[in-house]
Every structure is written in C-alpha cells, then in structure tokens.
Amino acid sequence: MPPIKRLKKSNSFRSDETDRVLNQHKESLQAQMQTFMDSLPPLTTRYYDFLNNVKKLNPNTVAPEDGKEQRSPGKVRAVRRSHSQTSNMPPRGEIKEAKDLPPLPNNDILLNQLSILKKEATELGKSLTAIGEWIALMVPTIKDEDNHGVEVQQLVHSEISGFCKEVEGKYELESDYVESRASMESKYYKHFLAPSWFKVIEKHDSNRWDDVELAWKELVRIVLSTYTILTNNMEKLRNPRGGSGASYMTM
C-alpha cells in the first residue's frame, strides 16, 4: 500500500496569482451588484409598467366605473374576450372531420407577454447570481469564535439563492405554456368529436394571463426585498469581522 499523503494546509494553496484572479472576479461581481442597486428606481418602474400593461390585456380583469380593477366572473370574462369563438362552435353532429372545427383562439399577444417576462427575468437572474457569488467569495475563514458576521453572510446568501430559484421559475413560464398549449392543440384536432377541448384551451390561456400578472408582482417583490436585505446588511457582507453593524441579518 502506498503511503498516505498529508493534505496541505488550505492557505498553502494560495498564491499571488490566484489572489489576483479572485480579487478581479470579486471586483467584477461587486460592480454588477452596484449596477443592480443603482438601477432599482428605473427597474421597478419598468416592472410596474409591464404589470399595468398585462392588467389591461388580461381577460380576467375588468375595470369598473370607479377605476379599481376587479376579477371578473365567468359571464363578464366572456364579454371581455370578444375574440372567443366558443359560440361559433358547430353543432356536434356537423363536425365530421378536424377541418370542420373553428380555428383556435389567437394567443400571439399572450406569447409576446411571456417572451417579455422571460427576457426580464433572465436578466434579473443574472444579477442575483452575481450577487450571490460575490457574497460567497467574501466569506472569510471560519474561526472558533467571532463568526456572527459570517453567519449574516450565509443567511443573506441563502435568501438570494431562494430569490434566484423563484426568478428561474418565472422565465420557464414561456416554455411550459408553449409545451402544454401544443399538447392541447394536438388533442383538439385529434379528438375533434370532443369540442370541449376548445373550452379547455380557452381556460388554459386565461389562467396563463393570471400567471403572467402574478409573476410581475413577484419580480417587484424580489427586487425590493433583495435591495433591502443588501443595504441593511452591507457592512457585515463587506467586513464580517469588523464594524459596528448588527450581528444578525436584518430585513
């Protein structure tokens, strides 16, 4: 049996070159974080603009005379959805082939909104990932004591990681919708003697509008929460064993 080699001490792996690379990377990540912090006002304004636009387009929302939005009941939803062709569905006895079916509801506007959401969520995800990486690189060597600031770093990193996963779910809405809609369309034309598939597709599209609206609200929450967590804990994130900041994460 060959002799067991002893591991080197962790700091013996460090060199001037690796420190230089690490510092350059940390500076790059910190610059991305600062860009995110500085862009908060226009970023939230843009998200609110997208949200308000979706509210106007969402067939599940009506604007009564008092100007306050409300969720519409089914019969009102049918009025707003003037493009709906459910009423044009031929009687079941007249449907002999798939070509006798009316065309499916147009979903171009919904697809466009999902594409916008995916683009914005992707960019936000990149910013959050960079922030999480910067925090991870700022964590010092764990000692037997005085690790309160390090715990703050770990807690903030955990929060940011959770936000990253939430945002990832937002830019997957588009692909999930396209796949499910394609499956329903296939069944609609394959099982042409079951015209209820038309209503299923209508309901499916209607629910996706609500998902898009909710996604914009959640992106606003994530951006504001991230900003608040970073600003409240920045002293410990930059210098976990120094300063007079709180020794616990603040929201």
Secondary structure, 3 states (H helix, E strand, C coil): CCCCCCCCCHHHHCCHHHHHHHHHHHHHHHHHHHHHHHCHHHHHHHHHHHHHHHHHHCCCEECCCCCCCEECCHHHHHHHCCCCCHHHCCCHHHCCCHHHCCCCCCCHHHHHHHHHHHHHHHHHHHHHHHHHHHHHHHCCCCCCCCCHHHHHHHHHHHHHHHHHHHHHHHHCHHHHHHHHHHHHHHHHHHCCCCCHHHHHHHHHHHHHHHHHHHHHHHHHHHHHHHHHHHHHHHHHHHCCCCCCCCCCCCC
